[in-house]
Amino acid sequence: MKLAQCAVLEDKKALKQHRKRYPAAYERVIVKGTQFWRYISDAPATLYGEFLQQELEHAFWGSFSAAEGALLVHVEKRSEQGEDCWYMASFHPQLEQEHIGTLNDLMPYFRYALHHATHIQVTDETFLHGLSAKEKAKTVVMAAPVYDSDERYELQRRRTSPMIWLGLGALGLGSALMLALMLWPTPMPEPTQAPVATLTPRQAYEQGWQNKVVASDALLSARNVLIEAKFMPNEMVLGPLSLQNQSLKAQVSKSTVTRVMERVWLQSNPNLAEHYHSSTGKLNVLFSFPPPWQPAPIAGYLVSVIDGVERLGGAVNMTEISKIDNVVITTLKVNFTSLDIGLITVLAELFSAPHVAINRLDMKANEEQVALSFEVDIQGEMNER
């Protein structure tokens, strides 16, 4: 099973921009409320997370409200793709992320979600061995969902006129079928099912790599947003920045600002206006996919990075060390409780190597200082310092 890449876009303008920047042979767009979820791939792929979303809406979210902070992690063993192949996804309540690979590959993505999950469901008891007592207490073992290549969840080659699907969770089964008939007036031939191939550790990591962002790009873009936000009217306040689904998101509070003031600000700040949605007050900066991952034996860089972060006043924790094609990949969590905005440029330069990609980023400004936390993958390992 191959998964598609997903971008969550706030409106049709953002969807149009994303299609222009990232053309794809295979595409499916699903409308969820006011958002457009665009799934893309270079080959046929499965929207397995969307399938699970439907299952959960009937079996799980009916009992637990999203307002209560419910967070569920689904863990499924995919033995048909390899003895050590697993699928993991998190829902809060919408699909947050999904990946396929070995547990060593997946845990860096889901360690945070597992720790904060209110519910964990697994299809194989062997997964329990790696959980803490607290995590086991909120885990249930269940049978794997039955999936029969439902056409609604299979990504097919994009047509000349792209299809946009309404969120299936908002429709009854009959409405969904009627919509499918409207969008598909003529029968489509059954796709030829390619033999299922076992993902190698490298293939699994490469798949996850495409969901990351070049570290220096993310840091500099976040800095630029904070600088541009200083020119906002006093009635507009930029909320915390968060990197999600290869886009930097933030909410702008503007309850007392007039439309005239907002329009004047947008006209005088075209760089930020391109990413700002006045109807919702949401900011959404999209990033390009990182260049293809290439293994390279890097010596000394990791130590230099840690030294540089500590000299700037930050703290570094190594959360994961893995090895692919004889190359060591170290996952670092970097945290600054207070960092001068001007030093973000220095930090970005420190992480500007092509073999460094960022997994997650959170940033909050306070006057000229920022609180910053992010997680990066770096090729290289620790030697004696």
C-alpha positions in Angstrom: 0.0 0.0 0.0 1.4 3.4 -1.0 0.2 6.5 0.8 -0.4 9.9 -0.8 1.0 13.2 0.3 -1.5 15.6 1.8 -1.7 19.4 1.9 -4.4 21.1 3.9 -5.4 24.3 2.2 -7.6 27.1 3.6 -9.5 28.2 0.4 -9.7 27.9 -3.4 -6.9 30.5 -3.8 -4.5 28.4 -1.8 -5.6 25.3 -3.7 -5.0 27.0 -7.0 -1.5 28.1 -5.8 -0.7 24.6 -4.6 -1.7 23.0 -7.9 0.5 25.5 -9.8 3.5 24.9 -7.6 3.1 21.1 -7.2 1.5 19.5 -10.3 0.8 15.9 -9.8 -0.2 12.9 -12.0 -2.5 11.6 -9.3 -4.8 13.8 -7.3 -7.9 13.8 -5.1 -9.3 16.9 -3.4 -11.7 16.5 -0.5 -13.6 19.4 1.0 -13.8 19.4 4.8 -15.8 22.4 6.1 -14.0 25.4 4.6 -10.7 23.5 3.9 -9.5 21.7 0.9 -7.5 18.6 1.6 -5.4 17.9 -1.5 -3.9 14.4 -1.8 -1.2 13.9 -4.5 1.1 11.2 -5.7 3.3 10.2 -8.6 1.7 6.8 -8.7 -1.7 5.2 -7.6 -2.0 5.5 -3.9 -4.5 4.8 -1.1 -6.2 7.3 1.2 -6.1 4.8 4.0 -6.3 7.6 6.7 -9.5 8.9 5.2 -10.9 5.3 5.2 -10.0 5.0 8.9 -11.5 8.5 9.6 -14.9 7.2 8.4 -14.6 4.1 10.6 -13.7 6.2 13.6 -16.6 8.7 13.1 -19.0 5.8 13.6 -17.1 3.9 16.3 -15.1 6.5 18.2 -16.0 10.2 17.7 -19.6 9.5 18.4 -18.6 8.8 22.0 -15.8 11.3 22.6 -16.1 15.0 21.7 -13.2 16.8 20.0 -13.8 19.6 22.4 -12.6 17.3 25.2 -9.2 17.1 23.5 -9.6 13.5 22.3 -6.5 12.3 20.4 -6.4 8.8 19.0 -3.5 6.9 17.6 -4.1 3.9 15.3 -1.4 1.3 14.9 -1.7 -1.5 12.4 0.7 -4.3 11.4 1.0 -4.7 7.6 2.4 -8.2 7.4 1.6 -8.4 3.7 4.1 -5.7 3.0 6.8 -7.1 5.2 7.3 -8.8 8.6 8.4 -5.6 10.2 6.0 -3.2 8.3 3.5 -1.1 10.2 1.0 1.6 9.5 0.4 4.4 12.0 -1.9 7.4 12.0 -3.1 10.0 14.5 -6.6 11.7 14.6 -7.5 14.9 16.6 -10.3 14.4 15.5 -9.3 14.9 11.8 -6.4 13.0 10.4 -3.1 14.6 11.6 -0.5 12.3 10.0 -0.1 8.8 8.6 3.0 6.8 7.7 4.1 3.3 6.7 7.4 1.8 7.7 9.3 -0.1 10.4 8.7 0.9 14.0 12.1 2.5 14.2 11.1 4.7 11.2 7.7 5.5 12.6 8.4 6.2 16.3 10.1 9.6 15.7 6.9 10.8 14.1 4.4 9.4 16.6 6.3 9.5 20.0 4.7 12.8 20.9 1.2 11.7 19.8 1.5 8.4 21.7 2.5 10.3 24.9 -0.4 12.7 24.7 -3.0 10.3 23.2 -6.2 9.8 25.1 -6.8 6.5 23.2 -4.5 4.1 21.4 -5.8 1.2 19.3 -3.4 -1.5 18.0 -4.0 -4.6 15.8 -1.0 -6.6 17.1 0.0 -7.1 20.8 3.7 -7.0 20.0 3.4 -3.2 19.7 2.6 -3.1 23.4 6.2 -4.0 24.4 7.5 -0.6 23.4 4.8 1.4 25.4 5.0 2.8 28.9 2.7 1.7 31.6 0.7 4.9 31.2 0.4 4.4 27.4 -0.7 0.7 27.9 -3.5 1.8 30.2 -5.1 3.7 27.4 -4.5 1.0 24.7 -6.9 -1.5 23.3 -6.1 -4.4 21.0 -8.5 -4.8 18.1 -8.9 -6.6 14.8 -7.5 -4.9 11.7 -10.2 -3.0 9.7 -11.4 -4.7 6.6 -10.5 -2.7 3.5 -11.5 -3.8 0.0 -10.0 -1.2 -2.3 -13.0 1.2 -2.0 -12.9 3.5 -5.0 -13.5 6.5 -2.8 -10.2 6.0 -1.1 -8.0 5.1 -4.1 -6.0 7.9 -5.7 -6.3 7.7 -9.4 -4.8 9.6 -12.3 -5.8 13.2 -12.4 -8.2 14.2 -15.2 -8.1 17.4 -17.3 -10.9 18.7 -15.0 -9.8 17.8 -11.5 -12.4 16.3 -9.2 -13.2 17.8 -5.8 -14.9 15.5 -3.3 -17.0 16.7 -0.4 -15.9 15.4 2.9 -17.4 12.0 3.1 -17.8 12.2 6.8 -20.4 15.0 6.3 -22.5 12.9 3.9 -24.6 9.8 4.3 -23.7 6.8 2.2 -26.5 7.5 -0.3 -25.4 11.1 -0.8 -21.8 10.0 -1.3 -22.9 7.5 -3.9 -25.0 10.1 -5.7 -22.1 12.5 -5.7 -19.8 9.8 -7.1 -22.3 9.2 -10.0 -22.5 12.9 -10.7 -18.7 13.2 -10.8 -18.3 9.9 -12.7 -20.9 9.8 -15.4 -19.3 6.9 -17.3 -18.0 3.7 -15.8 -14.3 3.6 -15.0 -12.3 0.5 -15.7 -11.0 -1.4 -12.7 -7.4 -0.4 -11.9 -4.9 -3.1 -12.3 -3.6 -4.0 -8.9 0.2 -4.0 -8.9 1.9 -6.7 -6.8 2.4 -5.5 -3.2 6.1 -4.8 -2.6 7.9 -4.8 0.7 9.3 -1.4 1.7 12.9 -1.3 2.5 14.1 0.9 5.4 15.4 3.4 2.9 12.1 3.5 0.9 10.2 4.0 4.1 12.4 6.8 5.3 12.3 8.4 1.8 8.5 8.4 2.0 8.6 10.1 5.4 11.3 12.5 4.2 8.9 14.0 1.6 6.6 15.2 4.4 9.4 17.3 6.0 10.6 20.8 5.2 14.1 22.1 4.5 15.1 23.4 8.0 16.6 26.7 7.0 13.5 27.5 4.9 11.1 26.9 7.8 13.2 28.9 10.2 13.6 31.9 7.9 10.0 31.9 6.8 8.9 31.9 10.5 11.2 34.8 11.2 9.9 36.7 8.2 6.3 36.2 9.3 7.1 37.6 12.8 8.9 40.7 11.3 6.0 41.4 8.9 3.5 40.9 11.7 5.0 43.9 13.6 3.4 46.2 10.9 -0.1 44.9 11.7 -2.5 47.4 13.3 -2.7 47.2 17.1 -6.1 45.6 16.8 -4.6 42.6 15.0 -2.5 40.1 17.0 -0.6 37.2 15.5 -0.9 33.9 17.4 1.7 31.2 17.8 3.2 29.7 14.6 3.1 26.0 14.0 4.5 23.9 11.1 1.8 21.4 10.0 1.5 19.4 6.8 4.4 21.3 5.1 2.8 24.7 5.8 3.4 27.3 8.5 0.1 28.2 10.1 -1.0 30.9 12.5 -4.3 32.5 13.6 -4.6 36.3 13.5 -7.0 37.8 16.2 -8.8 40.7 14.6 -12.1 41.0 16.4 -12.0 44.8 16.7 -10.1 45.7 13.4 -12.1 47.5 10.7 -12.1 46.2 7.1 -10.6 49.4 5.9 -7.6 49.1 8.4 -7.2 45.4 7.4 -7.2 46.3 3.7 -4.7 49.1 4.1 -2.4 46.7 6.0 -2.7 44.0 3.3 -1.9 46.5 0.5 1.2 47.7 2.3 2.4 44.2 3.1 2.0 42.2 -0.1 4.5 39.5 1.0 2.3 38.5 3.9 -0.9 39.2 2.2 -0.2 36.4 -0.3 -0.5 33.9 2.5 -3.3 35.6 4.6 -7.0 34.7 4.4 -9.0 37.7 5.5 -12.3 35.7 5.8 -10.9 33.4 8.5 -7.9 35.4 9.8 -5.7 32.4 9.1 -2.1 32.6 7.9 -0.9 29.7 5.8 2.7 29.7 4.3 3.2 26.7 2.0 6.6 25.1 1.5 8.1 23.2 -1.4 8.9 19.5 -1.0 12.5 18.9 0.1 14.9 17.6 -2.5 15.1 13.8 -2.7 16.9 12.2 0.2 20.5 11.0 -0.5 22.6 9.1 2.0 25.9 10.8 2.7 28.5 10.1 5.4 28.7 13.4 7.3 31.5 13.8 9.8 31.6 16.4 12.5 28.5 18.4 11.5 26.2 17.1 14.3 28.7 18.1 17.0 29.0 21.5 15.5 25.2 21.9 15.4 24.8 21.0 19.0 27.6 23.3 20.1 26.1 26.2 18.0 22.7 25.8 19.5 24.0 25.7 23.0 26.1 28.8 22.4 22.9 30.6 21.3 21.3 29.6 24.6 19.2 26.6 23.4 18.8 23.1 24.7 19.2 19.9 22.6 17.9 16.4 23.1 18.6 13.4 20.9 15.3 11.6 20.6 16.1 9.0 18.0 19.1 7.4 16.2 18.6 5.1 13.2 20.8 3.7 10.5 19.9 3.5 6.8 22.4 2.4 4.1 25.2 2.6 6.6 24.4 6.2 7.3 23.4 7.3 10.8 20.4 9.6 11.1 20.0 11.5 14.4 16.7 13.2 15.4 17.2 16.3 17.5 14.7 18.2 19.5 15.8 21.8 19.9 14.3 24.2 22.4 14.7 27.9 23.1 12.8 29.4 25.9 13.9 32.9 24.8 15.8 33.8 21.6 16.4 37.1 20.0 14.5 37.3 16.7 17.7 38.5 15.0 19.5 35.3 16.0 17.0 33.2 14.0 19.1 34.0 10.9 22.2 32.6 12.6 20.2 29.5 13.6 19.0 29.0 10.1 22.5 29.3 8.8 23.5 26.6 11.3 20.9 24.2 9.9 21.3 25.2 6.3 22.9 21.9 5.1 21.0 19.9 2.5 20.9 16.8 4.7 18.9 18.5 7.4 15.1 18.6 7.4 12.6 19.8 10.0 9.8 17.6 11.3 7.9 20.0 13.5 8.2 23.6 14.6 6.4 25.8 17.1 7.2 29.5 17.6 5.7 32.2 19.8 6.8 35.9 19.8 7.1 38.1 22.8 8.4 41.6 21.9 11.9 41.1 20.5 12.2 37.5 21.9 10.7 34.2 20.7 10.0 30.9 22.3 11.0 28.3 19.7 10.9 24.5 19.6 11.5 22.3 16.6 12.6 18.8 15.7 15.1 18.0 12.9 16.6 14.9 11.2 20.4 15.2 10.7 22.7 12.8 8.9 25.7 12.1 11.2 26.4 10.7 14.7 27.9 11.9 17.9 31.6 11.4 18.4 33.5 12.5 21.5 33.2 16.2 22.1 
